[in-house]
Each structure stands twice: as C-alpha cells, then as structure tokens.
Amino acid sequence: MVIESTECILCRRLRQKNNQGLLVKGYYICPECEARIIVLSREDPDYDHYKWGLKKIWYCPGA
Ligand SMILES: [Zn+2]
C-alpha cells in the first residue's frame, strides 16, 4: 500500500480536491511549485530550496 502525501513537499500547501499537481513516488507537488520548477534557473534565489525538495523525492527512496 502506497501512502500518498497530502501536502506539497515544497511549499506544504494542502493537496486540492480537484487533484491537480504532480505525484512523484507518493510525494505531492502542487501546480504552483510544478510551474515554478519548470521555469527555475540556477540564478533563482529559490533554486536551492527546490533542488533540496526534489532531491528528497528522487535520490532518497524510502527516506
Ligand atoms: Zn507547492
């Protein structure tokens, strides 16, 4: 049984009832953060924060 997150791993916004956004390995990413990641550049002040959040999803299975 897969336990799915109910809040965005990046901004902790609660998952919406209409179920928009991404689910990656059970972690939820809200539409706002999804859009942010797509346009994010290395120069962006939030880059490290998002990179950290995504790292948690993709490089630490089961953590
Ligand atoms: Zn978010």
PDB file of the backbone (N, CA, C, O) and the ligand in Angstrom, with CONECT records:
HET     ZN  A 101       1
ATOM      1  N   MET A   1       0.841  -1.200   0.000  1.00  0.00           N
ATOM      2  CA  MET A   1       0.000   0.000   0.000  1.00  0.00           C
ATOM      3  C   MET A   1       0.878   1.253   0.000  1.00  0.00           C
ATOM      4  O   MET A   1       1.788   1.402   0.815  1.00  0.00           O
ATOM      5  N   VAL A   2       0.578   2.130  -0.924  1.00  0.00           N
ATOM      6  CA  VAL A   2       1.353   3.364  -1.044  1.00  0.00           C
ATOM      7  C   VAL A   2       0.669   4.489  -0.273  1.00  0.00           C
ATOM      8  O   VAL A   2      -0.508   4.784  -0.483  1.00  0.00           O
ATOM      9  N   ILE A   3       1.422   5.096   0.608  1.00  0.00           N
ATOM     10  CA  ILE A   3       0.885   6.240   1.349  1.00  0.00           C
ATOM     11  C   ILE A   3       1.246   7.520   0.602  1.00  0.00           C
ATOM     12  O   ILE A   3       2.420   7.836   0.410  1.00  0.00           O
ATOM     13  N   GLU A   4       0.220   8.240   0.191  1.00  0.00           N
ATOM     14  CA  GLU A   4       0.455   9.454  -0.580  1.00  0.00           C
ATOM     15  C   GLU A   4       0.430  10.685   0.313  1.00  0.00           C
ATOM     16  O   GLU A   4      -0.385  10.786   1.230  1.00  0.00           O
ATOM     17  N   SER A   5       1.328  11.612   0.035  1.00  0.00           N
ATOM     18  CA  SER A   5       1.370  12.840   0.804  1.00  0.00           C
ATOM     19  C   SER A   5       0.121  13.665   0.537  1.00  0.00           C
ATOM     20  O   SER A   5      -0.435  13.637  -0.561  1.00  0.00           O
ATOM     21  N   THR A   6      -0.306  14.391   1.542  1.00  0.00           N
ATOM     22  CA  THR A   6      -1.483  15.231   1.376  1.00  0.00           C
ATOM     23  C   THR A   6      -1.102  16.699   1.296  1.00  0.00           C
ATOM     24  O   THR A   6      -1.962  17.563   1.122  1.00  0.00           O
ATOM     25  N   GLU A   7       0.198  16.982   1.426  1.00  0.00           N
ATOM     26  CA  GLU A   7       0.620  18.367   1.272  1.00  0.00           C
ATOM     27  C   GLU A   7       1.844  18.436   0.379  1.00  0.00           C
ATOM     28  O   GLU A   7       2.626  17.489   0.296  1.00  0.00           O
ATOM     29  N   CYS A   8       1.997  19.573  -0.287  1.00  0.00           N
ATOM     30  CA  CYS A   8       3.111  19.763  -1.207  1.00  0.00           C
ATOM     31  C   CYS A   8       4.437  19.650  -0.454  1.00  0.00           C
ATOM     32  O   CYS A   8       4.627  20.274   0.590  1.00  0.00           O
ATOM     33  N   ILE A   9       5.337  18.853  -0.994  1.00  0.00           N
ATOM     34  CA  ILE A   9       6.617  18.640  -0.330  1.00  0.00           C
ATOM     35  C   ILE A   9       7.463  19.910  -0.327  1.00  0.00           C
ATOM     36  O   ILE A   9       8.363  20.053   0.500  1.00  0.00           O
ATOM     37  N   LEU A  10       7.183  20.823  -1.235  1.00  0.00           N
ATOM     38  CA  LEU A  10       7.994  22.027  -1.371  1.00  0.00           C
ATOM     39  C   LEU A  10       7.437  23.227  -0.602  1.00  0.00           C
ATOM     40  O   LEU A  10       8.195  23.940   0.055  1.00  0.00           O
ATOM     41  N   CYS A  11       6.146  23.456  -0.673  1.00  0.00           N
ATOM     42  CA  CYS A  11       5.592  24.644  -0.005  1.00  0.00           C
ATOM     43  C   CYS A  11       4.569  24.281   1.071  1.00  0.00           C
ATOM     44  O   CYS A  11       4.020  25.160   1.735  1.00  0.00           O
ATOM     45  N   ARG A  12       4.314  22.981   1.238  1.00  0.00           N
ATOM     46  CA  ARG A  12       3.410  22.467   2.264  1.00  0.00           C
ATOM     47  C   ARG A  12       1.960  22.905   2.064  1.00  0.00           C
ATOM     48  O   ARG A  12       1.148  22.832   2.987  1.00  0.00           O
ATOM     49  N   ARG A  13       1.648  23.352   0.871  1.00  0.00           N
ATOM     50  CA  ARG A  13       0.259  23.652   0.546  1.00  0.00           C
ATOM     51  C   ARG A  13      -0.525  22.338   0.520  1.00  0.00           C
ATOM     52  O   ARG A  13      -0.030  21.333   0.010  1.00  0.00           O
ATOM     53  N   LEU A  14      -1.719  22.339   1.055  1.00  0.00           N
ATOM     54  CA  LEU A  14      -2.507  21.118   1.080  1.00  0.00           C
ATOM     55  C   LEU A  14      -2.975  20.719  -0.316  1.00  0.00           C
ATOM     56  O   LEU A  14      -3.289  21.568  -1.150  1.00  0.00           O
ATOM     57  N   ARG A  15      -3.013  19.438  -0.545  1.00  0.00           N
ATOM     58  CA  ARG A  15      -3.455  18.910  -1.817  1.00  0.00           C
ATOM     59  C   ARG A  15      -4.913  19.277  -2.064  1.00  0.00           C
ATOM     60  O   ARG A  15      -5.765  19.130  -1.188  1.00  0.00           O
ATOM     61  N   GLN A  16      -5.178  19.754  -3.263  1.00  0.00           N
ATOM     62  CA  GLN A  16      -6.528  20.198  -3.581  1.00  0.00           C
ATOM     63  C   GLN A  16      -7.429  19.030  -3.939  1.00  0.00           C
ATOM     64  O   GLN A  16      -6.972  17.977  -4.385  1.00  0.00           O
ATOM     65  N   LYS A  17      -8.728  19.246  -3.730  1.00  0.00           N
ATOM     66  CA  LYS A  17      -9.694  18.195  -4.009  1.00  0.00           C
ATOM     67  C   LYS A  17      -9.750  17.828  -5.486  1.00  0.00           C
ATOM     68  O   LYS A  17     -10.026  16.684  -5.845  1.00  0.00           O
ATOM     69  N   ASN A  18      -9.484  18.812  -6.330  1.00  0.00           N
ATOM     70  CA  ASN A  18      -9.526  18.530  -7.768  1.00  0.00           C
ATOM     71  C   ASN A  18      -8.291  17.755  -8.229  1.00  0.00           C
ATOM     72  O   ASN A  18      -8.163  17.381  -9.395  1.00  0.00           O
ATOM     73  N   ASN A  19      -7.376  17.525  -7.259  1.00  0.00           N
ATOM     74  CA  ASN A  19      -6.270  16.613  -7.507  1.00  0.00           C
ATOM     75  C   ASN A  19      -5.273  17.077  -8.560  1.00  0.00           C
ATOM     76  O   ASN A  19      -4.629  16.258  -9.216  1.00  0.00           O
ATOM     77  N   GLN A  20      -5.147  18.383  -8.719  1.00  0.00           N
ATOM     78  CA  GLN A  20      -4.164  18.876  -9.673  1.00  0.00           C
ATOM     79  C   GLN A  20      -2.780  18.813  -9.059  1.00  0.00           C
ATOM     80  O   GLN A  20      -2.626  18.719  -7.842  1.00  0.00           O
ATOM     81  N   GLY A  21      -1.779  18.866  -9.917  1.00  0.00           N
ATOM     82  CA  GLY A  21      -0.413  18.799  -9.434  1.00  0.00           C
ATOM     83  C   GLY A  21       0.216  17.469  -9.761  1.00  0.00           C
ATOM     84  O   GLY A  21      -0.364  16.641 -10.462  1.00  0.00           O
ATOM     85  N   LEU A  22       1.413  17.278  -9.243  1.00  0.00           N
ATOM     86  CA  LEU A  22       2.168  16.074  -9.539  1.00  0.00           C
ATOM     87  C   LEU A  22       2.240  15.152  -8.338  1.00  0.00           C
ATOM     88  O   LEU A  22       2.284  15.601  -7.193  1.00  0.00           O
ATOM     89  N   LEU A  23       2.251  13.870  -8.612  1.00  0.00           N
ATOM     90  CA  LEU A  23       2.555  12.913  -7.567  1.00  0.00           C
ATOM     91  C   LEU A  23       3.775  12.123  -8.025  1.00  0.00           C
ATOM     92  O   LEU A  23       3.712  11.389  -9.011  1.00  0.00           O
ATOM     93  N   VAL A  24       4.876  12.275  -7.310  1.00  0.00           N
ATOM     94  CA  VAL A  24       6.088  11.561  -7.657  1.00  0.00           C
ATOM     95  C   VAL A  24       6.481  10.664  -6.498  1.00  0.00           C
ATOM     96  O   VAL A  24       6.836  11.142  -5.420  1.00  0.00           O
ATOM     97  N   LYS A  25       6.414   9.369  -6.726  1.00  0.00           N
ATOM     98  CA  LYS A  25       6.742   8.398  -5.683  1.00  0.00           C
ATOM     99  C   LYS A  25       5.975   8.655  -4.398  1.00  0.00           C
ATOM    100  O   LYS A  25       6.504   8.479  -3.300  1.00  0.00           O
ATOM    101  N   GLY A  26       4.730   9.070  -4.543  1.00  0.00           N
ATOM    102  CA  GLY A  26       3.903   9.288  -3.371  1.00  0.00           C
ATOM    103  C   GLY A  26       4.022  10.680  -2.782  1.00  0.00           C
ATOM    104  O   GLY A  26       3.263  11.047  -1.885  1.00  0.00           O
ATOM    105  N   TYR A  27       4.981  11.465  -3.289  1.00  0.00           N
ATOM    106  CA  TYR A  27       5.108  12.843  -2.813  1.00  0.00           C
ATOM    107  C   TYR A  27       4.305  13.757  -3.724  1.00  0.00           C
ATOM    108  O   TYR A  27       4.312  13.619  -4.947  1.00  0.00           O
ATOM    109  N   TYR A  28       3.616  14.690  -3.089  1.00  0.00           N
ATOM    110  CA  TYR A  28       2.789  15.609  -3.861  1.00  0.00           C
ATOM    111  C   TYR A  28       3.527  16.913  -4.125  1.00  0.00           C
ATOM    112  O   TYR A  28       4.171  17.470  -3.236  1.00  0.00           O
ATOM    113  N   ILE A  29       3.423  17.393  -5.366  1.00  0.00           N
ATOM    114  CA  ILE A  29       3.929  18.716  -5.733  1.00  0.00           C
ATOM    115  C   ILE A  29       2.766  19.498  -6.320  1.00  0.00           C
ATOM    116  O   ILE A  29       2.161  19.072  -7.303  1.00  0.00           O
ATOM    117  N   CYS A  30       2.450  20.649  -5.718  1.00  0.00           N
ATOM    118  CA  CYS A  30       1.289  21.413  -6.148  1.00  0.00           C
ATOM    119  C   CYS A  30       1.548  22.074  -7.507  1.00  0.00           C
ATOM    120  O   CYS A  30       2.698  22.208  -7.926  1.00  0.00           O
ATOM    121  N   PRO A  31       0.471  22.487  -8.196  1.00  0.00           N
ATOM    122  CA  PRO A  31       0.616  23.089  -9.531  1.00  0.00           C
ATOM    123  C   PRO A  31       1.515  24.311  -9.532  1.00  0.00           C
ATOM    124  O   PRO A  31       2.248  24.539 -10.495  1.00  0.00           O
ATOM    125  N   GLU A  32       1.468  25.109  -8.456  1.00  0.00           N
ATOM    126  CA  GLU A  32       2.307  26.301  -8.375  1.00  0.00           C
ATOM    127  C   GLU A  32       3.786  25.941  -8.375  1.00  0.00           C
ATOM    128  O   GLU A  32       4.583  26.548  -9.090  1.00  0.00           O
ATOM    129  N   CYS A  33       4.144  24.950  -7.569  1.00  0.00           N
ATOM    130  CA  CYS A  33       5.543  24.545  -7.483  1.00  0.00           C
ATOM    131  C   CYS A  33       5.982  23.843  -8.776  1.00  0.00           C
ATOM    132  O   CYS A  33       7.119  23.994  -9.222  1.00  0.00           O
ATOM    133  N   GLU A  34       5.080  23.091  -9.354  1.00  0.00           N
ATOM    134  CA  GLU A  34       5.375  22.419 -10.606  1.00  0.00           C
ATOM    135  C   GLU A  34       5.743  23.454 -11.675  1.00  0.00           C
ATOM    136  O   GLU A  34       6.731  23.305 -12.393  1.00  0.00           O
ATOM    137  N   ALA A  35       4.924  24.503 -11.759  1.00  0.00           N
ATOM    138  CA  ALA A  35       5.171  25.559 -12.737  1.00  0.00           C
ATOM    139  C   ALA A  35       6.471  26.292 -12.426  1.00  0.00           C
ATOM    140  O   ALA A  35       7.206  26.694 -13.328  1.00  0.00           O
ATOM    141  N   ARG A  36       6.737  26.457 -11.145  1.00  0.00           N
ATOM    142  CA  ARG A  36       7.937  27.153 -10.692  1.00  0.00           C
ATOM    143  C   ARG A  36       9.192  26.365 -11.095  1.00  0.00           C
ATOM    144  O   ARG A  36      10.173  26.938 -11.568  1.00  0.00           O
ATOM    145  N   ILE A  37       9.143  25.074 -10.904  1.00  0.00           N
ATOM    146  CA  ILE A  37      10.285  24.219 -11.200  1.00  0.00           C
ATOM    147  C   ILE A  37      10.628  24.272 -12.689  1.00  0.00           C
ATOM    148  O   ILE A  37      11.796  24.279 -13.077  1.00  0.00           O
ATOM    149  N   ILE A  38       9.587  24.308 -13.501  1.00  0.00           N
ATOM    150  CA  ILE A  38       9.790  24.298 -14.945  1.00  0.00           C
ATOM    151  C   ILE A  38      10.586  25.524 -15.398  1.00  0.00           C
ATOM    152  O   ILE A  38      11.436  25.423 -16.283  1.00  0.00           O
ATOM    153  N   VAL A  39      10.308  26.683 -14.789  1.00  0.00           N
ATOM    154  CA  VAL A  39      10.969  27.919 -15.217  1.00  0.00           C
ATOM    155  C   VAL A  39      12.165  28.284 -14.342  1.00  0.00           C
ATOM    156  O   VAL A  39      12.811  29.308 -14.560  1.00  0.00           O
ATOM    157  N   LEU A  40      12.455  27.444 -13.354  1.00  0.00           N
ATOM    158  CA  LEU A  40      13.510  27.756 -12.390  1.00  0.00           C
ATOM    159  C   LEU A  40      14.903  27.720 -13.032  1.00  0.00           C
ATOM    160  O   LEU A  40      15.236  26.800 -13.780  1.00  0.00           O
ATOM    161  N   SER A  41      15.692  28.727 -12.725  1.00  0.00           N
ATOM    162  CA  SER A  41      17.066  28.739 -13.224  1.00  0.00           C
ATOM    163  C   SER A  41      18.031  28.725 -12.043  1.00  0.00           C
ATOM    164  O   SER A  41      17.637  28.979 -10.905  1.00  0.00           O
ATOM    165  N   ARG A  42      19.282  28.430 -12.319  1.00  0.00           N
ATOM    166  CA  ARG A  42      20.309  28.361 -11.271  1.00  0.00           C
ATOM    167  C   ARG A  42      20.487  29.679 -10.543  1.00  0.00           C
ATOM    168  O   ARG A  42      20.927  29.709  -9.394  1.00  0.00           O
ATOM    169  N   GLU A  43      20.143  30.772 -11.216  1.00  0.00           N
ATOM    170  CA  GLU A  43      20.329  32.093 -10.613  1.00  0.00           C
ATOM    171  C   GLU A  43      19.187  32.437  -9.667  1.00  0.00           C
ATOM    172  O   GLU A  43      19.268  33.389  -8.892  1.00  0.00           O
ATOM    173  N   ASP A  44      18.128  31.650  -9.744  1.00  0.00           N
ATOM    174  CA  ASP A  44      16.966  31.933  -8.913  1.00  0.00           C
ATOM    175  C   ASP A  44      17.289  31.714  -7.434  1.00  0.00           C
ATOM    176  O   ASP A  44      17.872  30.691  -7.075  1.00  0.00           O
ATOM    177  N   PRO A  45      16.912  32.677  -6.563  1.00  0.00           N
ATOM    178  CA  PRO A  45      17.188  32.539  -5.128  1.00  0.00           C
ATOM    179  C   PRO A  45      16.531  31.301  -4.507  1.00  0.00           C
ATOM    180  O   PRO A  45      16.992  30.798  -3.483  1.00  0.00           O
ATOM    181  N   ASP A  46      15.466  30.821  -5.124  1.00  0.00           N
ATOM    182  CA  ASP A  46      14.764  29.651  -4.586  1.00  0.00           C
ATOM    183  C   ASP A  46      15.312  28.336  -5.116  1.00  0.00           C
ATOM    184  O   ASP A  46      14.846  27.262  -4.735  1.00  0.00           O
ATOM    185  N   TYR A  47      16.292  28.422  -5.986  1.00  0.00           N
ATOM    186  CA  TYR A  47      16.798  27.225  -6.649  1.00  0.00           C
ATOM    187  C   TYR A  47      17.222  26.133  -5.664  1.00  0.00           C
ATOM    188  O   TYR A  47      16.855  24.967  -5.815  1.00  0.00           O
ATOM    189  N   ASP A  48      17.989  26.525  -4.670  1.00  0.00           N
ATOM    190  CA  ASP A  48      18.486  25.545  -3.692  1.00  0.00           C
ATOM    191  C   ASP A  48      17.351  24.876  -2.924  1.00  0.00           C
ATOM    192  O   ASP A  48      17.392  23.681  -2.634  1.00  0.00           O
ATOM    193  N   HIS A  49      16.340  25.677  -2.604  1.00  0.00           N
ATOM    194  CA  HIS A  49      15.208  25.141  -1.858  1.00  0.00           C
ATOM    195  C   HIS A  49      14.482  24.077  -2.676  1.00  0.00           C
ATOM    196  O   HIS A  49      14.168  23.000  -2.170  1.00  0.00           O
ATOM    197  N   TYR A  50      14.223  24.382  -3.914  1.00  0.00           N
ATOM    198  CA  TYR A  50      13.501  23.433  -4.761  1.00  0.00           C
ATOM    199  C   TYR A  50      14.362  22.223  -5.064  1.00  0.00           C
ATOM    200  O   TYR A  50      13.878  21.092  -5.101  1.00  0.00           O
ATOM    201  N   LYS A  51      15.625  22.470  -5.277  1.00  0.00           N
ATOM    202  CA  LYS A  51      16.548  21.382  -5.574  1.00  0.00           C
ATOM    203  C   LYS A  51      16.590  20.405  -4.396  1.00  0.00           C
ATOM    204  O   LYS A  51      16.628  19.188  -4.577  1.00  0.00           O
ATOM    205  N   TRP A  52      16.583  20.964  -3.202  1.00  0.00           N
ATOM    206  CA  TRP A  52      16.602  20.155  -1.993  1.00  0.00           C
ATOM    207  C   TRP A  52      15.343  19.302  -1.906  1.00  0.00           C
ATOM    208  O   TRP A  52      15.410  18.117  -1.580  1.00  0.00           O
ATOM    209  N   GLY A  53      14.191  19.912  -2.199  1.00  0.00           N
ATOM    210  CA  GLY A  53      12.930  19.193  -2.134  1.00  0.00           C
ATOM    211  C   GLY A  53      12.879  18.065  -3.143  1.00  0.00           C
ATOM    212  O   GLY A  53      12.424  16.964  -2.833  1.00  0.00           O
ATOM    213  N   LEU A  54      13.340  18.335  -4.339  1.00  0.00           N
ATOM    214  CA  LEU A  54      13.303  17.323  -5.387  1.00  0.00           C
ATOM    215  C   LEU A  54      14.294  16.198  -5.109  1.00  0.00           C
ATOM    216  O   LEU A  54      14.041  15.037  -5.429  1.00  0.00           O
ATOM    217  N   LYS A  55      15.411  16.555  -4.515  1.00  0.00           N
ATOM    218  CA  LYS A  55      16.428  15.577  -4.167  1.00  0.00           C
ATOM    219  C   LYS A  55      15.839  14.539  -3.210  1.00  0.00           C
ATOM    220  O   LYS A  55      16.097  13.340  -3.312  1.00  0.00           O
ATOM    221  N   LYS A  56      15.043  15.051  -2.282  1.00  0.00           N
ATOM    222  CA  LYS A  56      14.397  14.217  -1.294  1.00  0.00           C
ATOM    223  C   LYS A  56      13.519  13.164  -1.982  1.00  0.00           C
ATOM    224  O   LYS A  56      13.433  12.019  -1.539  1.00  0.00           O
ATOM    225  N   ILE A  57      12.873  13.582  -3.070  1.00  0.00           N
ATOM    226  CA  ILE A  57      11.985  12.669  -3.789  1.00  0.00           C
ATOM    227  C   ILE A  57      12.776  11.665  -4.626  1.00  0.00           C
ATOM    228  O   ILE A  57      12.536  10.459  -4.582  1.00  0.00           O
ATOM    229  N   TRP A  58      13.725  12.204  -5.389  1.00  0.00           N
ATOM    230  CA  TRP A  58      14.332  11.351  -6.400  1.00  0.00           C
ATOM    231  C   TRP A  58      15.574  10.593  -5.956  1.00  0.00           C
ATOM    232  O   TRP A  58      15.916   9.577  -6.559  1.00  0.00           O
ATOM    233  N   TYR A  59      16.249  11.059  -4.927  1.00  0.00           N
ATOM    234  CA  TYR A  59      17.510  10.411  -4.565  1.00  0.00           C
ATOM    235  C   TYR A  59      17.502   9.704  -3.221  1.00  0.00           C
ATOM    236  O   TYR A  59      18.490   9.078  -2.836  1.00  0.00           O
ATOM    237  N   CYS A  60      16.375   9.804  -2.501  1.00  0.00           N
ATOM    238  CA  CYS A  60      16.318   9.140  -1.199  1.00  0.00           C
ATOM    239  C   CYS A  60      15.092   8.249  -1.104  1.00  0.00           C
ATOM    240  O   CYS A  60      14.174   8.546  -0.340  1.00  0.00           O
ATOM    241  N   PRO A  61      15.060   7.173  -1.860  1.00  0.00           N
ATOM    242  CA  PRO A  61      13.900   6.292  -1.842  1.00  0.00           C
ATOM    243  C   PRO A  61      13.659   5.713  -0.451  1.00  0.00           C
ATOM    244  O   PRO A  61      14.570   5.177   0.181  1.00  0.00           O
ATOM    245  N   GLY A  62      12.431   5.830   0.006  1.00  0.00           N
ATOM    246  CA  GLY A  62      12.082   5.276   1.312  1.00  0.00           C
ATOM    247  C   GLY A  62      12.439   6.160   2.474  1.00  0.00           C
ATOM    248  O   GLY A  62      12.103   5.831   3.612  1.00  0.00           O
ATOM    249  N   ALA A  63      13.107   7.269   2.237  1.00  0.00           N
ATOM    250  CA  ALA A  63      13.532   8.143   3.335  1.00  0.00           C
ATOM    251  C   ALA A  63      12.392   9.020   3.813  1.00  0.00           C
ATOM    252  O   ALA A  63      12.570   9.819   4.733  1.00  0.00           O
TER     253      ALA A  63
HETATM  254 ZN    ZN A 101       3.905  23.660  -3.632  1.00  0.00          ZN2+
END
